[in-house]
Every structure is written in structure tokens, then in C-alpha cells.
């Protein structure tokens, strides 16, 4: 899963760049940029959770 997160983050970045380049309407551009940033954050969360050490049943 950690590699999936690392692949999703650039996808969100390019999604944001595409919104800035393609949309002329500021409202649509802003919504699309926010969606791209959300994809980047989700990719970061998946990457971080994939690199976390699993805790055993005896640890707290």
C-alpha cells in the first residue's frame, strides 16, 4: 500500500496543474484545485500508514 500512496501523490499534483491550465472559470478552477490537493493528502495518508510499524497484541 505504501507504493500506491506514493503514486497517488503525483497524480494529485498533476491534477492540480491541469486545473490551473485548462479552466478559465475561477470557481471551477478552485474546486478542481481543492480536489487535486485532497488527492495529494489522501496519497500522503496512505503512504504514511503503509510505513507505520504494526503493533503486536502485547504492546500498548
PDB file of N, CA, C and O in Angstrom:
ATOM      1  N   UNK A   1       0.812  -1.194   0.000  1.00  0.00           N
ATOM      2  CA  UNK A   1       0.000   0.000   0.000  1.00  0.00           C
ATOM      3  C   UNK A   1       0.854   1.254   0.000  1.00  0.00           C
ATOM      4  O   UNK A   1       0.433   2.291  -0.512  1.00  0.00           O
ATOM      5  N   UNK A   2       2.064   1.170   0.576  1.00  0.00           N
ATOM      6  CA  UNK A   2       2.864   2.388   0.650  1.00  0.00           C
ATOM      7  C   UNK A   2       3.249   2.878  -0.742  1.00  0.00           C
ATOM      8  O   UNK A   2       3.377   4.083  -0.957  1.00  0.00           O
ATOM      9  N   UNK A   3       3.431   1.971  -1.676  1.00  0.00           N
ATOM     10  CA  UNK A   3       3.776   2.395  -3.036  1.00  0.00           C
ATOM     11  C   UNK A   3       2.578   3.002  -3.752  1.00  0.00           C
ATOM     12  O   UNK A   3       2.739   3.889  -4.591  1.00  0.00           O
ATOM     13  N   UNK A   4       1.383   2.532  -3.429  1.00  0.00           N
ATOM     14  CA  UNK A   4       0.175   3.117  -4.016  1.00  0.00           C
ATOM     15  C   UNK A   4       0.037   4.564  -3.576  1.00  0.00           C
ATOM     16  O   UNK A   4      -0.311   5.429  -4.381  1.00  0.00           O
ATOM     17  N   UNK A   5       0.306   4.832  -2.313  1.00  0.00           N
ATOM     18  CA  UNK A   5       0.247   6.203  -1.824  1.00  0.00           C
ATOM     19  C   UNK A   5       1.274   7.094  -2.492  1.00  0.00           C
ATOM     20  O   UNK A   5       0.999   8.257  -2.789  1.00  0.00           O
ATOM     21  N   UNK A   6       2.453   6.553  -2.729  1.00  0.00           N
ATOM     22  CA  UNK A   6       3.498   7.337  -3.386  1.00  0.00           C
ATOM     23  C   UNK A   6       3.173   7.599  -4.849  1.00  0.00           C
ATOM     24  O   UNK A   6       3.673   8.567  -5.423  1.00  0.00           O
ATOM     25  N   UNK A   7       2.357   6.769  -5.457  1.00  0.00           N
ATOM     26  CA  UNK A   7       1.931   7.000  -6.836  1.00  0.00           C
ATOM     27  C   UNK A   7       0.740   7.949  -6.931  1.00  0.00           C
ATOM     28  O   UNK A   7       0.564   8.633  -7.940  1.00  0.00           O
ATOM     29  N   UNK A   8      -0.072   7.987  -5.884  1.00  0.00           N
ATOM     30  CA  UNK A   8      -1.258   8.837  -5.901  1.00  0.00           C
ATOM     31  C   UNK A   8      -0.881  10.306  -5.707  1.00  0.00           C
ATOM     32  O   UNK A   8      -1.530  11.189  -6.268  1.00  0.00           O
ATOM     33  N   UNK A   9       0.160  10.574  -4.919  1.00  0.00           N
ATOM     34  CA  UNK A   9       0.535  11.968  -4.658  1.00  0.00           C
ATOM     35  C   UNK A   9       0.891  12.735  -5.931  1.00  0.00           C
ATOM     36  O   UNK A   9       0.400  13.851  -6.098  1.00  0.00           O
ATOM     37  N   UNK A  10       1.715  12.205  -6.840  1.00  0.00           N
ATOM     38  CA  UNK A  10       1.965  12.945  -8.081  1.00  0.00           C
ATOM     39  C   UNK A  10       0.722  13.085  -8.952  1.00  0.00           C
ATOM     40  O   UNK A  10       0.588  14.059  -9.693  1.00  0.00           O
ATOM     41  N   UNK A  11      -0.184  12.119  -8.867  1.00  0.00           N
ATOM     42  CA  UNK A  11      -1.433  12.227  -9.637  1.00  0.00           C
ATOM     43  C   UNK A  11      -2.228  13.443  -9.182  1.00  0.00           C
ATOM     44  O   UNK A  11      -2.775  14.168 -10.013  1.00  0.00           O
ATOM     45  N   UNK A  12      -2.297  13.673  -7.893  1.00  0.00           N
ATOM     46  CA  UNK A  12      -2.980  14.852  -7.382  1.00  0.00           C
ATOM     47  C   UNK A  12      -2.278  16.140  -7.785  1.00  0.00           C
ATOM     48  O   UNK A  12      -2.930  17.148  -8.058  1.00  0.00           O
ATOM     49  N   UNK A  13      -0.954  16.108  -7.822  1.00  0.00           N
ATOM     50  CA  UNK A  13      -0.190  17.279  -8.240  1.00  0.00           C
ATOM     51  C   UNK A  13      -0.473  17.618  -9.699  1.00  0.00           C
ATOM     52  O   UNK A  13      -0.703  18.780 -10.035  1.00  0.00           O
ATOM     53  N   UNK A  14      -0.458  16.616 -10.561  1.00  0.00           N
ATOM     54  CA  UNK A  14      -0.722  16.867 -11.976  1.00  0.00           C
ATOM     55  C   UNK A  14      -2.186  17.237 -12.219  1.00  0.00           C
ATOM     56  O   UNK A  14      -2.494  17.975 -13.155  1.00  0.00           O
ATOM     57  N   UNK A  15      -3.078  16.732 -11.386  1.00  0.00           N
ATOM     58  CA  UNK A  15      -4.482  17.117 -11.463  1.00  0.00           C
ATOM     59  C   UNK A  15      -4.630  18.604 -11.151  1.00  0.00           C
ATOM     60  O   UNK A  15      -5.397  19.306 -11.810  1.00  0.00           O
ATOM     61  N   UNK A  16      -3.906  19.076 -10.159  1.00  0.00           N
ATOM     62  CA  UNK A  16      -3.924  20.498  -9.811  1.00  0.00           C
ATOM     63  C   UNK A  16      -3.349  21.342 -10.930  1.00  0.00           C
ATOM     64  O   UNK A  16      -3.909  22.387 -11.262  1.00  0.00           O
ATOM     65  N   UNK A  17      -2.247  20.913 -11.516  1.00  0.00           N
ATOM     66  CA  UNK A  17      -1.656  21.663 -12.635  1.00  0.00           C
ATOM     67  C   UNK A  17      -2.586  21.704 -13.838  1.00  0.00           C
ATOM     68  O   UNK A  17      -2.688  22.728 -14.513  1.00  0.00           O
ATOM     69  N   UNK A  18      -3.262  20.599 -14.104  1.00  0.00           N
ATOM     70  CA  UNK A  18      -4.199  20.567 -15.226  1.00  0.00           C
ATOM     71  C   UNK A  18      -5.359  21.528 -14.988  1.00  0.00           C
ATOM     72  O   UNK A  18      -5.826  22.178 -15.924  1.00  0.00           O
ATOM     73  N   UNK A  19      -5.824  21.622 -13.752  1.00  0.00           N
ATOM     74  CA  UNK A  19      -6.916  22.554 -13.441  1.00  0.00           C
ATOM     75  C   UNK A  19      -6.477  23.984 -13.676  1.00  0.00           C
ATOM     76  O   UNK A  19      -7.233  24.785 -14.226  1.00  0.00           O
ATOM     77  N   UNK A  20      -5.279  24.307 -13.271  1.00  0.00           N
ATOM     78  CA  UNK A  20      -4.789  25.674 -13.465  1.00  0.00           C
ATOM     79  C   UNK A  20      -4.629  26.013 -14.942  1.00  0.00           C
ATOM     80  O   UNK A  20      -4.844  27.155 -15.349  1.00  0.00           O
ATOM     81  N   UNK A  21      -4.256  25.029 -15.735  1.00  0.00           N
ATOM     82  CA  UNK A  21      -4.010  25.281 -17.154  1.00  0.00           C
ATOM     83  C   UNK A  21      -5.288  25.259 -17.997  1.00  0.00           C
ATOM     84  O   UNK A  21      -5.377  25.982 -18.990  1.00  0.00           O
ATOM     85  N   UNK A  22      -6.265  24.455 -17.625  1.00  0.00           N
ATOM     86  CA  UNK A  22      -7.405  24.225 -18.503  1.00  0.00           C
ATOM     87  C   UNK A  22      -8.649  25.046 -18.191  1.00  0.00           C
ATOM     88  O   UNK A  22      -9.390  25.409 -19.105  1.00  0.00           O
ATOM     89  N   UNK A  23      -8.891  25.344 -16.924  1.00  0.00           N
ATOM     90  CA  UNK A  23     -10.141  26.012 -16.563  1.00  0.00           C
ATOM     91  C   UNK A  23      -9.959  27.518 -16.514  1.00  0.00           C
ATOM     92  O   UNK A  23      -9.037  28.020 -15.870  1.00  0.00           O
ATOM     93  N   UNK A  24     -10.845  28.242 -17.201  1.00  0.00           N
ATOM     94  CA  UNK A  24     -10.799  29.698 -17.182  1.00  0.00           C
ATOM     95  C   UNK A  24     -11.685  30.264 -16.074  1.00  0.00           C
ATOM     96  O   UNK A  24     -11.392  31.325 -15.523  1.00  0.00           O
ATOM     97  N   UNK A  25     -12.769  29.557 -15.748  1.00  0.00           N
ATOM     98  CA  UNK A  25     -13.692  29.999 -14.704  1.00  0.00           C
ATOM     99  C   UNK A  25     -13.031  29.819 -13.333  1.00  0.00           C
ATOM    100  O   UNK A  25     -12.653  28.703 -12.977  1.00  0.00           O
ATOM    101  N   UNK A  26     -12.888  30.900 -12.563  1.00  0.00           N
ATOM    102  CA  UNK A  26     -12.197  30.794 -11.270  1.00  0.00           C
ATOM    103  C   UNK A  26     -12.881  29.850 -10.271  1.00  0.00           C
ATOM    104  O   UNK A  26     -12.204  29.204  -9.472  1.00  0.00           O
ATOM    105  N   UNK A  27     -14.194  29.768 -10.312  1.00  0.00           N
ATOM    106  CA  UNK A  27     -14.892  28.881  -9.370  1.00  0.00           C
ATOM    107  C   UNK A  27     -14.591  27.411  -9.675  1.00  0.00           C
ATOM    108  O   UNK A  27     -14.280  26.634  -8.773  1.00  0.00           O
ATOM    109  N   UNK A  28     -14.687  27.045 -10.935  1.00  0.00           N
ATOM    110  CA  UNK A  28     -14.371  25.658 -11.314  1.00  0.00           C
ATOM    111  C   UNK A  28     -12.911  25.340 -11.056  1.00  0.00           C
ATOM    112  O   UNK A  28     -12.580  24.244 -10.603  1.00  0.00           O
ATOM    113  N   UNK A  29     -12.042  26.288 -11.342  1.00  0.00           N
ATOM    114  CA  UNK A  29     -10.610  26.091 -11.121  1.00  0.00           C
ATOM    115  C   UNK A  29     -10.339  25.844  -9.639  1.00  0.00           C
ATOM    116  O   UNK A  29      -9.572  24.947  -9.287  1.00  0.00           O
ATOM    117  N   UNK A  30     -10.961  26.633  -8.775  1.00  0.00           N
ATOM    118  CA  UNK A  30     -10.739  26.491  -7.334  1.00  0.00           C
ATOM    119  C   UNK A  30     -11.231  25.138  -6.827  1.00  0.00           C
ATOM    120  O   UNK A  30     -10.557  24.492  -6.024  1.00  0.00           O
ATOM    121  N   UNK A  31     -12.401  24.708  -7.294  1.00  0.00           N
ATOM    122  CA  UNK A  31     -12.933  23.411  -6.864  1.00  0.00           C
ATOM    123  C   UNK A  31     -12.027  22.279  -7.342  1.00  0.00           C
ATOM    124  O   UNK A  31     -11.760  21.336  -6.597  1.00  0.00           O
ATOM    125  N   UNK A  32     -11.563  22.371  -8.566  1.00  0.00           N
ATOM    126  CA  UNK A  32     -10.710  21.322  -9.118  1.00  0.00           C
ATOM    127  C   UNK A  32      -9.357  21.296  -8.408  1.00  0.00           C
ATOM    128  O   UNK A  32      -8.809  20.222  -8.161  1.00  0.00           O
ATOM    129  N   UNK A  33      -8.816  22.466  -8.079  1.00  0.00           N
ATOM    130  CA  UNK A  33      -7.549  22.528  -7.345  1.00  0.00           C
ATOM    131  C   UNK A  33      -7.723  21.923  -5.956  1.00  0.00           C
ATOM    132  O   UNK A  33      -6.847  21.196  -5.489  1.00  0.00           O
ATOM    133  N   UNK A  34      -8.833  22.210  -5.293  1.00  0.00           N
ATOM    134  CA  UNK A  34      -9.084  21.610  -3.978  1.00  0.00           C
ATOM    135  C   UNK A  34      -9.199  20.090  -4.063  1.00  0.00           C
ATOM    136  O   UNK A  34      -8.727  19.377  -3.177  1.00  0.00           O
ATOM    137  N   UNK A  35      -9.821  19.600  -5.123  1.00  0.00           N
ATOM    138  CA  UNK A  35      -9.906  18.144  -5.313  1.00  0.00           C
ATOM    139  C   UNK A  35      -8.516  17.542  -5.537  1.00  0.00           C
ATOM    140  O   UNK A  35      -8.205  16.475  -5.007  1.00  0.00           O
ATOM    141  N   UNK A  36      -7.692  18.221  -6.312  1.00  0.00           N
ATOM    142  CA  UNK A  36      -6.324  17.748  -6.527  1.00  0.00           C
ATOM    143  C   UNK A  36      -5.521  17.724  -5.242  1.00  0.00           C
ATOM    144  O   UNK A  36      -4.761  16.787  -4.997  1.00  0.00           O
ATOM    145  N   UNK A  37      -5.686  18.762  -4.413  1.00  0.00           N
ATOM    146  CA  UNK A  37      -4.998  18.787  -3.125  1.00  0.00           C
ATOM    147  C   UNK A  37      -5.504  17.695  -2.200  1.00  0.00           C
ATOM    148  O   UNK A  37      -4.731  17.117  -1.436  1.00  0.00           O
ATOM    149  N   UNK A  38      -6.799  17.409  -2.264  1.00  0.00           N
ATOM    150  CA  UNK A  38      -7.359  16.322  -1.454  1.00  0.00           C
ATOM    151  C   UNK A  38      -6.772  14.978  -1.884  1.00  0.00           C
ATOM    152  O   UNK A  38      -6.497  14.127  -1.038  1.00  0.00           O
ATOM    153  N   UNK A  39      -6.579  14.779  -3.185  1.00  0.00           N
ATOM    154  CA  UNK A  39      -5.971  13.538  -3.674  1.00  0.00           C
ATOM    155  C   UNK A  39      -4.537  13.427  -3.164  1.00  0.00           C
ATOM    156  O   UNK A  39      -4.096  12.338  -2.795  1.00  0.00           O
ATOM    157  N   UNK A  40      -3.807  14.540  -3.141  1.00  0.00           N
ATOM    158  CA  UNK A  40      -2.440  14.520  -2.617  1.00  0.00           C
ATOM    159  C   UNK A  40      -2.426  14.156  -1.137  1.00  0.00           C
ATOM    160  O   UNK A  40      -1.595  13.359  -0.702  1.00  0.00           O
ATOM    161  N   UNK A  41      -3.332  14.729  -0.368  1.00  0.00           N
ATOM    162  CA  UNK A  41      -3.390  14.435   1.069  1.00  0.00           C
ATOM    163  C   UNK A  41      -3.745  12.967   1.293  1.00  0.00           C
ATOM    164  O   UNK A  41      -3.157  12.314   2.156  1.00  0.00           O
ATOM    165  N   UNK A  42      -4.693  12.447   0.531  1.00  0.00           N
ATOM    166  CA  UNK A  42      -5.045  11.034   0.672  1.00  0.00           C
ATOM    167  C   UNK A  42      -3.865  10.129   0.329  1.00  0.00           C
ATOM    168  O   UNK A  42      -3.644   9.118   0.995  1.00  0.00           O
ATOM    169  N   UNK A  43      -3.116  10.485  -0.697  1.00  0.00           N
ATOM    170  CA  UNK A  43      -1.919   9.715  -1.034  1.00  0.00           C
ATOM    171  C   UNK A  43      -0.886   9.755   0.072  1.00  0.00           C
ATOM    172  O   UNK A  43      -0.238   8.748   0.357  1.00  0.00           O
ATOM    173  N   UNK A  44      -0.728  10.915   0.702  1.00  0.00           N
ATOM    174  CA  UNK A  44       0.208  11.043   1.813  1.00  0.00           C
ATOM    175  C   UNK A  44      -0.231  10.195   3.001  1.00  0.00           C
ATOM    176  O   UNK A  44       0.594   9.547   3.647  1.00  0.00           O
ATOM    177  N   UNK A  45      -1.533  10.200   3.288  1.00  0.00           N
ATOM    178  CA  UNK A  45      -2.053   9.385   4.394  1.00  0.00           C
ATOM    179  C   UNK A  45      -1.819   7.906   4.124  1.00  0.00           C
ATOM    180  O   UNK A  45      -1.407   7.173   5.023  1.00  0.00           O
ATOM    181  N   UNK A  46      -2.072   7.461   2.912  1.00  0.00           N
ATOM    182  CA  UNK A  46      -1.868   6.048   2.575  1.00  0.00           C
ATOM    183  C   UNK A  46      -0.387   5.685   2.668  1.00  0.00           C
ATOM    184  O   UNK A  46      -0.043   4.606   3.150  1.00  0.00           O
ATOM    185  N   UNK A  47       0.489   6.579   2.209  1.00  0.00           N
ATOM    186  CA  UNK A  47       1.924   6.302   2.273  1.00  0.00           C
ATOM    187  C   UNK A  47       2.416   6.244   3.717  1.00  0.00           C
ATOM    188  O   UNK A  47       3.216   5.376   4.068  1.00  0.00           O
ATOM    189  N   UNK A  48       1.944   7.158   4.547  1.00  0.00           N
ATOM    190  CA  UNK A  48       2.373   7.163   5.950  1.00  0.00           C
ATOM    191  C   UNK A  48       1.853   5.931   6.678  1.00  0.00           C
ATOM    192  O   UNK A  48       2.587   5.296   7.436  1.00  0.00           O
ATOM    193  N   UNK A  49       0.603   5.596   6.452  1.00  0.00           N
ATOM    194  CA  UNK A  49       0.051   4.407   7.113  1.00  0.00           C
ATOM    195  C   UNK A  49       0.728   3.130   6.628  1.00  0.00           C
ATOM    196  O   UNK A  49       0.832   2.163   7.383  1.00  0.00           O
ATOM    197  N   UNK A  50       1.187   3.113   5.383  1.00  0.00           N
ATOM    198  CA  UNK A  50       1.888   1.942   4.875  1.00  0.00           C
ATOM    199  C   UNK A  50       3.276   1.776   5.468  1.00  0.00           C
ATOM    200  O   UNK A  50       3.814   0.669   5.489  1.00  0.00           O
ATOM    201  N   UNK A  51       3.865   2.870   5.953  1.00  0.00           N
ATOM    202  CA  UNK A  51       5.201   2.806   6.532  1.00  0.00           C
ATOM    203  C   UNK A  51       5.192   2.675   8.057  1.00  0.00           C
ATOM    204  O   UNK A  51       6.250   2.540   8.671  1.00  0.00           O
ATOM    205  N   UNK A  52       4.017   2.714   8.664  1.00  0.00           N
ATOM    206  CA  UNK A  52       3.942   2.586  10.117  1.00  0.00           C
ATOM    207  C   UNK A  52       4.228   1.154  10.536  1.00  0.00           C
ATOM    208  O   UNK A  52       3.878   0.211   9.827  1.00  0.00           O
ATOM    209  N   UNK A  53       4.861   0.996  11.682  1.00  0.00           N
ATOM    210  CA  UNK A  53       5.172  -0.324  12.217  1.00  0.00           C
ATOM    211  C   UNK A  53       3.921  -0.870  12.899  1.00  0.00           C
ATOM    212  O   UNK A  53       3.287  -0.187  13.704  1.00  0.00           O
ATOM    213  N   UNK A  54       3.582  -2.097  12.567  1.00  0.00           N
ATOM    214  CA  UNK A  54       2.410  -2.722  13.171  1.00  0.00           C
ATOM    215  C   UNK A  54       2.717  -3.064  14.626  1.00  0.00           C
ATOM    216  O   UNK A  54       3.785  -3.585  14.947  1.00  0.00           O
ATOM    217  N   UNK A  55       1.765  -2.762  15.488  1.00  0.00           N
ATOM    218  CA  UNK A  55       1.936  -3.085  16.911  1.00  0.00           C
ATOM    219  C   UNK A  55       1.418  -4.485  17.189  1.00  0.00           C
ATOM    220  O   UNK A  55       0.399  -4.907  16.642  1.00  0.00           O
ATOM    221  N   UNK A  56       2.120  -5.183  18.032  1.00  0.00           N
ATOM    222  CA  UNK A  56       1.701  -6.521  18.421  1.00  0.00           C
ATOM    223  C   UNK A  56       0.629  -6.468  19.484  1.00  0.00           C
ATOM    224  O   UNK A  56       0.321  -5.394  19.999  1.00  0.00           O
ATOM    225  N   UNK A  57       0.046  -7.627  19.826  1.00  0.00           N
ATOM    226  CA  UNK A  57      -1.032  -7.655  20.830  1.00  0.00           C
ATOM    227  C   UNK A  57      -0.539  -7.294  22.232  1.00  0.00           C
ATOM    228  O   UNK A  57      -1.343  -6.851  23.053  1.00  0.00           O
ATOM    229  N   UNK A  58       0.743  -7.465  22.537  1.00  0.00           N
ATOM    230  CA  UNK A  58       1.255  -7.189  23.869  1.00  0.00           C
ATOM    231  C   UNK A  58       1.665  -5.750  24.077  1.00  0.00           C
ATOM    232  O   UNK A  58       1.904  -5.339  25.213  1.00  0.00           O
ATOM    233  N   UNK A  59       1.754  -4.973  23.014  1.00  0.00           N
ATOM    234  CA  UNK A  59       2.178  -3.577  23.133  1.00  0.00           C
ATOM    235  C   UNK A  59       0.989  -2.661  23.294  1.00  0.00           C
ATOM    236  O   UNK A  59      -0.116  -2.970  22.846  1.00  0.00           O
ATOM    237  N   UNK A  60       1.223  -1.529  23.939  1.00  0.00           N
ATOM    238  CA  UNK A  60       0.146  -0.536  24.036  1.00  0.00           C
ATOM    239  C   UNK A  60       0.633   0.829  23.647  1.00  0.00           C
ATOM    240  O   UNK A  60      -0.137   1.789  23.668  1.00  0.00           O
TER     241      UNK A  60
END
